[in-house]
């Protein structure tokens, strides 16, 4: 059974009507709550309330979707995460299978209000909330408040109270993997409104079981089952239909691809709101099990460094390693290697437009995050039991032996590439992160 963290909210999310205004309150949950004294994180109006409502409904549909799970698992609804700070709001969520990641960014020009405190919280989106968002009309004025309000959803006839909700640990693991893939992705195409709509109209019907490729001929983008040299590989193409409801409101769209085809990200631009949508390589592969963060977990980071980061960085602020080094009194070379580790721990998100990491403190204890990667724990166990032997280190080449069950594995690290004789490496060739043997050798050798 999948490990879950079960919790209850102090209050419920609500849409409270007061005359002509509607005030949206999002209840929060956090394991690392700080007593700031602020009544809430943000209070103010949104310049595009109708578009934001449509984006939040789409995000909710993604969160409720599952593409490789049985019906009984899909019946469990999970809640998106919202980050407040740096004069913007970000909402994040995964599909049930963790193979689809989505994020809404409300930029500074789209908000008019007070940012009373920075923070990251897990929010409650019950069906009554979605119904209320669906009733918001274009140009209708709403007030958005995100904080610790202990209220329910109130209308003229209803009062909704939120109940306990389980949160899977794979969301925490997936957040780290996605940021690594986003930071490695490259901008490939920009499509205007008409091109985007034509592209989606040409999608095949039903569940797509084979890879499709995004290709552009002249000014016309299309999806094709035939591979081409410049085609963008997309597994589980039908998952893109989750974006169709937002296309009428989209000004233009960008496509970002991972150089090793591990993910494809679609970013929709709607005035001062952007909607990012990332697909895993295959429909059966969730971001939580890809192992992309393992490289960043090889080198240990002292607790005092994490404390220094927590004091230095404000939620949603760009991550500046030089300022981090200065504020935390940390050697610049060591701070250079800190980014991957922090992203792996879920402390950093990534913005593909600005090409920068941003800080956001997940509402979970760091010890919980660090315990979620069994391959890394198994690698450390191999070292502790003395089963790893460095045979030779010459120039950029490391050869090692790792004792397995009735077998001895050979590991070669050379010129940024790695090889291992174990079944995991032979099957995946490093596409789903390094095996435990490679991790153990790298950790022991200090790579």
N, C-alpha and C positions, 0 to 999 in steps of 0.2 A: 504493500500500500504506500502511496506517495506521502512523504512527510508534509504535514501542513501545520501552519500556525493559526490557531483559532482565537479570535478576539471579539470583543463587543465594543460598540461605539458609546461614547458618553451621551451623545444625542443623535438626532437623525438629520439627514440632508433635507432641505425644504425649499419650496418656492412660496413665499408669503406675499399675498396680494394686499396692497394698501392703496385703495383708490385707483388711480391710473398707473401707479408704479408696481413693479414686481421685484421683490428682493430675494436673491438666491443665496442660501446659506449651505455650505458644504461642511459636514461634520468630519472630524479627523481622528486618526489613530496613530500612535507612535510609541516605540519602545524607548526612544531616546529623547523624550519630551523635555524641553527646557522651560523654566519659569521666567518668561520675559516680561510678563505684566501687560503685554499688549492685548487689547480686547479681540483682535483678529489680525490676520496677516495683510489682507487687502480689503478695501471698501471703496467702491466707486462704480462708475458707469462704463459700459462697453460701447464703442462707436459702431460696431457691426453686430448687434445682438442676434439678429436672425441668422447670420452666417455662423456665428459661434454656436448657436443652438443646433444648427444642422451638423456642424463638426462634432459636437459632443454626442449627438445621437449616433453618428457614424462610428465614433470611437466606442460607444457602448455596444453597437452591433458587432464590432471587431472583437471586443472583450468576450462577448457571448458566443462567438463562432468557434468551431472546432473542426479541423479537417482530417484528423486521423484518430478520433476518439469515439468510443461507443456512446450511445444516447445517455446512459446513466451518469457518465462523467460530464457531458455537455450540459446537464441540468444544473450543475453548480455554477453560479454566477460570481465572477471576481470583480474587484473594484479598481478603477484607474488610480494613478498616482498624480498629484498636482504639486508643482513647484512654484513658489511665489518669490520674487525678488528681482533686483536690477531693472525695475520698471517694466516687468513683463510676467506673463503667466505661461506655464507649460503643463499640459496634461499628457500623461503617458499610459499606455496599456498594451497587453499582449492578448492574442487569441488563446483559447483554452489549451491548444496544443503547443503554444509558445513558438509557432512557426511564422507568425505575423506580428509585427511590432508597429505601433502607430503613436504619433505625437502631434499635439496641437500646440502651436506657438502663437500667443497673442502678443504682438510687438508693442513697444511703448506708444506708438501713434494710435493704437487701437484702444487705449485705456485712459480714463479721466477719473482719478481718484487718489486715495492715500494708501501708500505702501507702509504700513505700520511696523511690519516685522518681516524678515526673510525666513523662509522655511519650506520644508517638503513634507507633505502629509499624504495619507492614503484616504481617498474619498469614497463616499457611498453613493452609488447610482442605482436606486431602486426604480421599478417600472413606473411608479407614480411620478417620479422625477422626470423620466423620459417623456411621459405623456404631457407633463406641464411644459417642458422645453419645446415639444412639438406644437404647442398652441401659440408660441411667440410669433408675432407678425412682423413683416419688414418695417423698419423705421420705428419700431416700438421701443420706448425707453425702459430699460431695466437697470437695476442696481445689483452688482455682483459683490458678495461678501464671502471671503474664505477664511475660516477660523474655527474657534472652539465653541461656537454657539450651540447650546443644548436645546435644539428645537426640532420639530417634526415638519412634515409637509402639510401645509394648511391651505385649504381652499374654502369656498363657501359651504361645502358639504362634507369634506373629508379631512382627516388627520392621520398621517402615516408615520409610524414609528419603525425605525430600522432594527433588525434583529442581528444575532451573531452571524458572522461570515468567515469561512475558512480562506486563508491566503496561502497559495502554494509557494514553496521555496524556490521552485524553478523560475519564478518571476525575478527573484533577486539575481540568480545566476544569469538569466537571459539579458537583464539590463547591462551587465558587464560586457557580455559577448557582443551585443548590438553596437555599443559605443566603439569597441575595437574595430568592428567591420566598417562602421561609418567613417572612422578616422582614416581608414585605408582605401575608401572608395573614391572614385574619380567621376567628375561630371562628364556625362557622355552626350546628352541631347537636351535641347529646349524646344518645347512644342507650344504653339499658341492655342487659343481656345478651340478653334475649328479643328486643328490637327489632332488635339487630344480627344475630342468627341468622335472624330472619324476613326481614330485608332481603336477606341473602345467599342464602337459599333461593329467593328470587324472581328471581335473576339469570337471564337467558336463557342457553341452552346454546350451545356452540360459539363460534367466533370472531365477535365483534361488530364489524362494519365501519362502522357509523354511530354518531353521538353518542347517548348516553343521558343522562338527567337524573335526578338524585336529588331527589325531591319528598316532602313530608311532608303528609299529610292527617289532621288530628286527631293521634293519637299513632302513626300507622302510616307509617313511611318505605317508599318503594318506588322502583324504577327504571322509567323510562318513556322510550320513544323520542320522545315528544311534548314539545316545548319549552314551558316555562311561565315566567312572569315571575320567580318565586322559585326556579326549579330550578337545581341545581348541575350544570353541564355536565361530562360525563366522556367523554373519548375513549378508545377501547380498553378498554371496561368489563371484558372477560374477564380483563384483567391482575389484577383484584382477587381472582381465585380463588387467587392465591398466599397470601392471608391466611386461607383457610378452615380450615386445620389449627389455627390459634390461637384460633378463636372459642370452642371449649368451655372455654378457660381464661381468657377475657376477662371482667372485671368490668363494664366499660362502654367505650364508644368515642366519640371526638370526630371531627368532620369540620371541616377548615379549607380555605377556598377563597381563591384569588388573585383580587383585584378585577377583573383583566383576563382571567380564565379561563385563565391560563397553566399552572396546576397545581392539583391537589387532593390534600390530605394527610389520611390516615386514621391516627388514633393510638389504639392499643389499650392499655388499662390492666389490668395483672395484678399486683396487690399492689405490690411494690416494683420492678417491671419494667414499662417502657413500650416499645411497638414502634411506630415511626413508618414510614409507607408513603406515598411521594409519587409521583403519576403525572404525566407530562408531558401537554401539551395533546392531542397526537395520538400514535397508536401509532408513527408513523414519525419523530417528533421526539424526539431525545435531548436531555437537559439540557445536554450538552456543546457543542451548536451553537446554543443559543438567543440568545447575545449579551447576556444580562441583566447580565453583569459589566462590560461595556464602559464604561458610564457611570462606574463606579468607578475605571477605569484612566486616565481623561482627565488628571487632575492627578497629576503625579509626586510620589512620596514619597521623600525623601532616605534613603539607606542607614542613616544614623545614627538615624533615627526607628524603622526596623525593628529595629535593634540594641537600641534603648531598649525597644521593646515586648517583644522576646525576653527581656530581662533582667527586665522588670517582671512579665510575665504568667506564670502557672503553667498548665500544661496543664489544660484543662477548667474553668478559672476564669471567672467572669463578667467580661466586658470592661467596664471602667469608664474612660470617656474622661477624666474629671476626674483620676483617679489616674494615668492614663497621662501626662497633661500635666504633672502635678507631678513624677512620677518621672523623666520624660524631659526635663524643662525645655523643654516645647513650648507654644507659644501655644495657649490654649484654643480659639480659633476654628478654628485649623488642626487641632487634635485632633478637633474636631466633624466635620470632613470626612474624617477618616482611616478611619472605620468601613467605608464602602463599598469603599474601596481594599483594606483588609485582608481583607474578606470575599471580594473578587474574587481575591485571591492565595491563598485557601484557608487563611488563618491564623485565621479566625473561623467557628465554627459557630453555629447558631441554635436556641434552645429555644422552641417555640411556647407552652409552658405558663407559663414565667416571663417570656416576652417579652424575653429577654436574649440577647445574643451570648455565646458562650464561646470561650476561646482554645484552639486546639490546633495545634501545630506539625506540619504535614505532613512526612513523611519524604522531602522532595524539596528540591533547591536552589531558592531563590527565582528565580534567573535562568531556570530551566526553566519555571516557572509563567508568568513575564512574557512568554515567547516563544511562548505557545500561542494567541494571539489575532491571526490574520492581518488582520482588519479594522482593528484598532488599529495594527498595523505599517504597513498600507497608508495609513492616515490620516496617520501621521507622515511617510511617504515623500512624500505630496502636499504637505505643508508644506515639507519639505526642498527639494523641486524648485520651490518658488515658484508652485504651481498654485492656491493658495487666496487669494482676494482679499475682504476685508471691504468691502462697498460702503457700508454705512451702519449706524450704531448710534444708535437714538433711543428713549429711555425703555426699555421692556422688549422692544424689537424689534431683531433683527439680521438684515440681509440680506447675503448673500454669493454669490460666484460661484466655482465650482470647475471647473477645466479637466479634461475627460475625453478619451476617444479620439474625435476628430472631433466633439465636442459640448461644450457648456458647460452645467453644471448650476447651477440656482438653488436656494439654500437659504434658508429663512426660519425663524428662531427667535423665537417670540413667546409670552409668557405661559405658559411651561412647555411649550409645544407646538412641534413641529418638522415641517418639510415639505421635501421634496427632489424634484427632477424625474427622478431616476434610476430605473431599472427595479426595483431592489431595494426602494426605498421604495414605489413604486406597487404592487408585488406584496404586500408584507407590512404596509404602513402602520405601521411601527414595532413590530409585535407581536413580532418576533424580534430586537429590539435595533436601535440606530441604524445607518445605513449608514456607509461610510467617509467620505463627504463631510460628513455631519452631524458625525461625530466630529472631523474635521479642523477644521471651523469652530469647534466648541466649544473644542477645545484651543487654537487660535490666539487665540480671543477671551477665553480664561481662564475659561470657564463651567464 
